Amino acid sequence: MKKHIYALAIFGLIACGEGPIESNKNAPNKGLEANVLRLETQVLLESIQATGTVMANEQVELKAEESGRLIKISFQEGSQVSKGAALFQIDDRDFQAQAKNVQVNLNLAKKELERNTSLLQAEAISQEAYDASANKVASLQAELDILKVRIDRCLIRAPFSGRIGLRQISEGAYISVGQSLVNLVQDRPLKIEFEVPEIYASRIQKGMPLKAFSSSNTDTLYASIYAFESSINAGNRNLKVRAICSGDVKNRVPGSYLAISLELNETTNALMVPTEAVIPELNGQKVFLVKDGKVKSQAVGTGIRRASLIEIVSGLDAGDSILTTGILQARDGMPVQPIETDR
């Protein structure tokens, strides 16, 4: 009997109590609370950041073209030299003596050829005898020309004006063909060499300006592109580019490091949105547009990416508002309680 009384009492309490579920149904729906960004146009600079190297206008490692004893050095290390200036003299007395001997034989052969020319006209000698004397003159002349070239190679001259480096040989030493002697550098004007990724290769053009900076010198170098490779490097998929500096380039040494900034394009009315506001989809990308207080999906086209921003090239206009938070909870038609942001 007591068990039945307790059961009736509990049932009565439940029946008489207020229904909490019914009261929640009447609560107002405030919508999704989220940050909302109102879009404004801004200036966007598209640029390439790269590393480069300072290059001399001309640079050559002078090497010996003839073997022999070095008898004279005609420059001071580190000095400026003019184009054509004598730098090294190799002993050429052997070649000079051979050239004199050949010259004597050549003179005799020429006189013999003159006599044979008269005899051939008088039909006193055969055509074969005349041809033999003519061939002898030609052969001796060729031998003399070769010796003159070898004599000329014994005197090493500056191929262009520039600053001579540190010599690697002393007077009196015997040098061999191909032995390195000294470096010659023409450092005015200076050049810059750098590489750009394959994706930008088609946009590189002659005359494009750039800026260059180095850690050892606070001055900015200004340059313009004058040439680039005809093909992309298959190893690193980069395009090699060269630029020529303008203005003052003092205290710049060929071979030093530079940071390169190359501007490709400037957009004055770009729309930039936080990267987290753009949602990837199977067929593209979208954002959540806030219109009339409600969420609406909007497909967009994107352009340049920055660390935290991405350019919108289609699908949005200046003045539109988009969600920047609450992306995962957002659904089309959902009301929004906006929290305005300036970003």
C-alpha positions as CSV (number, residue, x, y, z in Angstrom):
1,M,0.0,0.0,0.0
2,K,2.8,2.5,0.8
3,K,4.5,1.9,-2.5
4,H,1.4,2.9,-4.4
5,I,1.0,6.1,-2.3
6,Y,4.6,7.1,-3.1
7,A,4.1,6.5,-6.9
8,L,1.0,8.6,-7.0
9,A,2.7,11.5,-5.1
10,I,5.6,11.6,-7.6
11,F,3.2,11.5,-10.6
12,G,1.3,14.4,-9.1
13,L,4.4,16.5,-8.7
14,I,5.4,15.9,-12.3
15,A,1.9,16.7,-13.6
16,C,1.7,19.9,-11.6
17,G,5.2,21.2,-12.5
18,E,6.0,23.9,-15.2
19,G,7.2,22.7,-18.7
20,P,10.8,24.2,-19.3
21,I,10.8,23.0,-23.0
22,E,7.6,25.0,-23.8
23,S,9.2,28.2,-22.4
24,N,12.4,27.8,-24.5
25,K,10.3,27.7,-27.7
26,N,9.1,31.2,-27.0
27,A,12.7,32.6,-26.5
28,P,13.8,35.0,-29.2
29,N,16.5,33.9,-31.8
30,K,19.2,36.5,-31.9
31,G,21.1,34.8,-34.8
32,L,24.8,34.2,-35.3
33,E,27.1,36.5,-33.5
34,A,30.2,37.0,-35.8
35,N,32.7,39.6,-37.0
36,V,31.6,41.3,-40.1
37,L,34.1,43.1,-42.4
38,R,32.9,45.9,-44.8
39,L,35.1,45.9,-47.9
40,E,37.0,48.9,-49.1
41,T,39.4,49.3,-52.0
42,Q,43.2,49.7,-51.4
43,V,46.4,49.9,-53.3
44,L,48.0,46.5,-53.9
45,L,51.6,46.2,-55.0
46,E,52.5,42.8,-56.6
47,S,56.2,42.2,-56.2
48,I,58.8,39.5,-56.3
49,Q,61.3,39.2,-53.5
50,A,64.6,37.4,-54.5
51,T,68.2,37.2,-53.7
52,G,70.9,38.4,-56.1
53,T,74.6,38.9,-56.7
54,V,76.6,42.0,-57.7
55,M,78.3,41.4,-61.0
56,A,81.0,43.3,-62.8
57,N,80.3,44.8,-66.2
58,E,83.2,42.7,-67.6
59,Q,85.4,40.2,-65.8
60,V,88.1,37.9,-67.1
61,E,90.8,35.6,-65.7
62,L,93.9,36.2,-67.8
63,K,95.8,33.0,-68.7
64,A,99.0,32.2,-70.6
65,E,98.6,31.3,-74.2
66,E,102.2,30.4,-74.7
67,S,104.8,28.6,-72.6
68,G,108.0,30.3,-71.6
69,R,109.8,32.3,-69.0
70,L,108.1,35.5,-67.7
71,I,110.5,38.3,-68.1
72,K,108.4,41.4,-67.3
73,I,105.3,42.4,-65.3
74,S,104.1,45.9,-66.3
75,F,101.4,46.8,-63.7
76,Q,100.9,47.4,-60.0
77,E,98.4,45.0,-58.3
78,G,95.0,46.6,-57.6
79,S,95.6,49.5,-60.1
80,Q,93.5,50.7,-63.0
81,V,94.7,49.7,-66.4
82,S,93.6,50.8,-69.9
83,K,92.4,48.6,-72.8
84,G,95.4,47.3,-74.7
85,A,97.9,48.1,-71.9
86,A,100.8,45.6,-71.7
87,L,100.6,43.4,-68.6
88,F,103.0,40.4,-69.0
89,Q,105.9,39.7,-71.3
90,I,106.9,36.1,-72.0
91,D,110.4,35.5,-73.5
92,D,109.8,35.4,-77.2
93,R,113.4,35.4,-78.5
94,D,113.1,31.9,-79.9
95,F,110.0,32.8,-81.9
96,Q,111.7,36.1,-83.1
97,A,114.7,34.1,-84.4
98,Q,112.5,31.6,-86.2
99,A,110.5,34.5,-87.7
100,K,113.7,36.1,-89.1
101,N,114.9,32.8,-90.6
102,V,111.5,32.2,-92.3
103,Q,111.5,35.8,-93.5
104,V,114.9,35.3,-95.3
105,N,113.7,32.1,-96.9
106,L,110.4,33.9,-97.9
107,N,112.3,36.7,-99.6
108,L,114.4,34.2,-101.7
109,A,111.3,32.3,-102.6
110,K,109.5,35.4,-103.8
111,K,112.5,36.3,-106.1
112,E,112.5,32.8,-107.5
113,L,108.7,33.1,-108.1
114,E,109.3,36.4,-110.0
115,R,111.9,34.7,-112.3
116,N,109.7,31.7,-112.9
117,T,106.8,34.0,-113.8
118,S,108.9,35.5,-116.6
119,L,110.1,32.0,-117.7
120,L,106.5,30.7,-117.8
121,Q,105.4,33.5,-120.0
122,A,108.3,32.7,-122.3
123,E,107.4,29.0,-122.1
124,A,110.8,28.3,-120.8
125,I,109.5,26.2,-117.8
126,S,106.6,24.0,-117.2
127,Q,103.5,24.9,-115.3
128,E,104.4,22.3,-112.6
129,A,107.7,24.1,-111.9
130,Y,106.0,27.4,-111.6
131,D,103.3,26.0,-109.3
132,A,106.0,24.5,-107.0
133,S,107.6,27.9,-106.6
134,A,104.3,29.6,-105.9
135,N,103.4,27.0,-103.3
136,K,106.7,27.5,-101.6
137,V,106.0,31.2,-101.2
138,A,102.6,30.5,-99.8
139,S,103.9,27.9,-97.3
140,L,106.6,30.2,-96.0
141,Q,104.2,33.1,-95.7
142,A,101.8,30.9,-93.6
143,E,104.7,29.8,-91.4
144,L,105.7,33.4,-90.8
145,D,102.2,34.4,-89.9
146,I,102.0,31.6,-87.3
147,L,105.2,32.8,-85.7
148,K,103.9,36.4,-85.6
149,V,100.8,35.2,-83.8
150,R,102.9,33.3,-81.3
151,I,105.1,36.3,-80.7
152,D,102.0,38.4,-80.2
153,R,100.7,35.9,-77.6
154,C,103.9,36.3,-75.6
155,L,102.8,39.9,-74.8
156,I,99.6,39.7,-72.7
157,R,97.5,42.9,-72.9
158,A,94.4,44.1,-71.1
159,P,91.3,43.2,-73.2
160,F,89.4,46.1,-71.7
161,S,89.9,48.9,-69.2
162,G,89.4,48.0,-65.5
163,R,90.9,47.2,-62.2
164,I,93.6,44.6,-62.1
165,G,93.7,42.1,-59.3
166,L,96.4,40.2,-57.5
167,R,99.0,38.5,-59.7
168,Q,99.6,34.8,-59.2
169,I,103.1,34.7,-60.7
170,S,106.4,36.5,-60.4
171,E,109.0,37.6,-62.9
172,G,111.5,34.9,-63.8
173,A,109.0,32.1,-63.3
174,Y,108.4,29.6,-66.1
175,I,104.7,29.5,-67.1
176,S,102.7,27.0,-69.1
177,V,99.8,27.3,-71.5
178,G,96.6,27.8,-69.6
179,Q,98.2,28.9,-66.3
180,S,96.2,31.6,-64.4
181,L,98.0,34.9,-64.1
182,V,95.6,37.6,-62.8
183,N,92.0,38.8,-62.8
184,L,90.8,41.9,-64.5
185,V,87.4,43.5,-63.5
186,Q,85.5,46.4,-65.0
187,D,83.2,47.4,-62.3
188,R,81.4,50.4,-63.9
189,P,78.6,50.0,-64.6
190,L,77.7,47.3,-62.1
191,K,75.2,44.5,-62.9
192,I,72.9,42.4,-60.8
193,E,72.1,38.8,-61.4
194,F,69.1,37.0,-59.8
195,E,66.5,34.3,-60.4
196,V,62.7,34.4,-60.4
197,P,60.3,31.4,-60.1
198,E,58.9,29.9,-63.3
199,I,55.4,31.3,-62.5
200,Y,56.7,34.8,-63.1
201,A,58.8,34.1,-66.1
202,S,56.3,35.3,-68.7
203,R,55.9,38.6,-67.0
204,I,59.6,39.6,-67.0
205,Q,60.4,42.3,-69.5
206,K,63.4,44.4,-70.5
207,G,63.4,47.8,-68.8
208,M,61.6,46.8,-65.7
209,P,62.9,48.7,-62.6
210,L,64.0,47.0,-59.4
211,K,65.5,47.9,-56.0
212,A,68.4,46.1,-54.4
213,F,69.6,46.1,-50.8
214,S,72.6,44.6,-48.9
215,S,73.2,43.9,-45.3
216,S,76.6,45.6,-45.4
217,N,75.4,48.8,-47.1
218,T,72.3,50.8,-46.2
219,D,72.1,52.6,-49.6
220,T,69.5,51.4,-52.1
221,L,70.6,50.3,-55.5
222,Y,68.4,51.1,-58.4
223,A,68.6,49.1,-61.6
224,S,66.6,48.0,-64.6
225,I,66.4,44.6,-66.4
226,Y,68.4,44.5,-69.6
227,A,68.4,40.7,-70.4
228,F,67.3,37.3,-69.2
229,E,67.9,33.7,-70.2
230,S,66.1,32.3,-73.2
231,S,64.8,29.3,-71.2
232,I,64.0,28.2,-67.7
233,N,66.6,26.2,-65.7
234,A,65.3,22.6,-65.6
235,G,67.1,22.0,-62.3
236,N,65.4,24.6,-60.1
237,R,62.6,25.8,-62.4
238,N,63.8,29.4,-62.2
239,L,64.6,32.1,-64.8
240,K,67.9,33.8,-64.6
241,V,67.7,37.6,-65.0
242,R,70.3,40.4,-65.2
243,A,69.9,44.1,-64.5
244,I,72.2,47.1,-64.9
245,C,72.6,49.6,-62.1
246,S,72.1,53.3,-62.5
247,G,73.3,56.2,-60.3
248,D,76.0,55.9,-57.6
249,V,77.3,52.4,-57.0
250,K,80.3,53.2,-54.8
251,N,81.5,50.7,-52.2
252,R,79.9,47.9,-54.1
253,V,82.1,44.9,-54.7
254,P,81.3,42.3,-57.5
255,G,80.2,39.0,-55.9
256,S,78.5,40.5,-52.9
257,Y,75.0,39.5,-51.8
258,L,71.8,41.6,-52.5
259,A,68.1,41.4,-51.6
260,I,66.0,42.1,-54.7
261,S,62.5,43.7,-54.8
262,L,60.9,43.7,-58.2
263,E,57.5,45.3,-58.6
264,L,55.3,43.5,-61.2
265,N,52.0,45.4,-61.0
266,E,50.2,48.0,-59.0
267,T,46.4,47.8,-58.4
268,T,44.8,50.9,-57.0
269,N,41.3,49.4,-56.3
270,A,42.1,46.0,-54.9
271,L,39.8,44.2,-52.5
272,M,41.7,42.3,-49.8
273,V,40.0,40.0,-47.3
274,P,41.4,37.8,-44.5
275,T,42.4,34.4,-45.8
276,E,40.3,32.7,-43.1
277,A,37.2,34.2,-44.7
278,V,37.7,32.4,-48.0
279,I,36.3,28.8,-48.0
280,P,37.7,26.3,-50.6
281,E,35.1,24.3,-52.5
282,L,35.2,21.5,-55.1
283,N,34.7,23.9,-58.0
284,G,36.3,27.0,-56.6
285,Q,36.1,29.2,-53.5
286,K,33.4,31.2,-51.7
287,V,32.8,33.6,-48.8
288,F,29.8,34.3,-46.7
289,L,28.2,37.6,-47.7
290,V,26.1,39.4,-45.1
291,K,23.1,41.0,-46.9
292,D,20.0,42.4,-45.2
293,G,21.1,40.9,-41.9
294,K,21.3,37.4,-43.3
295,V,24.1,35.0,-44.5
296,K,24.4,34.3,-48.2
297,S,27.1,32.1,-49.9
298,Q,29.0,33.9,-52.6
299,A,31.4,32.3,-55.1
300,V,34.6,34.4,-55.6
301,G,37.7,34.5,-57.7
302,T,41.0,35.1,-55.9
303,G,44.3,36.7,-57.0
304,I,47.4,37.6,-55.1
305,R,48.0,36.1,-51.6
306,R,49.8,37.7,-48.7
307,A,50.6,36.3,-45.3
308,S,47.2,36.9,-43.9
309,L,45.2,38.5,-46.8
310,I,44.0,37.4,-50.2
311,E,42.9,39.5,-53.2
312,I,39.3,39.1,-54.4
313,V,39.2,39.6,-58.2
314,S,35.5,38.6,-58.8
315,G,32.3,38.1,-56.9
316,L,32.5,41.0,-54.5
317,D,32.3,44.8,-54.7
318,A,33.5,47.6,-52.5
319,G,30.9,48.2,-49.7
320,D,30.0,44.5,-49.4
321,S,30.1,42.9,-46.0
322,I,31.4,39.4,-45.3
323,L,31.8,37.1,-42.3
324,T,35.3,36.8,-40.9
325,T,34.4,34.6,-37.9
326,G,31.7,32.0,-37.3
327,I,32.4,30.5,-40.7
328,L,31.8,26.9,-39.6
329,Q,28.4,27.7,-38.1
330,A,27.2,29.9,-40.9
331,R,24.4,28.7,-43.2
332,D,22.5,30.4,-46.0
333,G,19.6,32.5,-44.7
334,M,20.9,32.5,-41.1
335,P,20.4,35.8,-39.3
336,V,23.5,37.6,-38.2
337,Q,24.3,39.8,-35.2
338,P,27.3,41.6,-36.7
339,I,30.4,42.8,-34.8
340,E,31.8,45.4,-37.1
341,T,35.6,45.3,-37.8
342,D,37.9,47.6,-39.7
343,R,40.0,44.8,-41.1
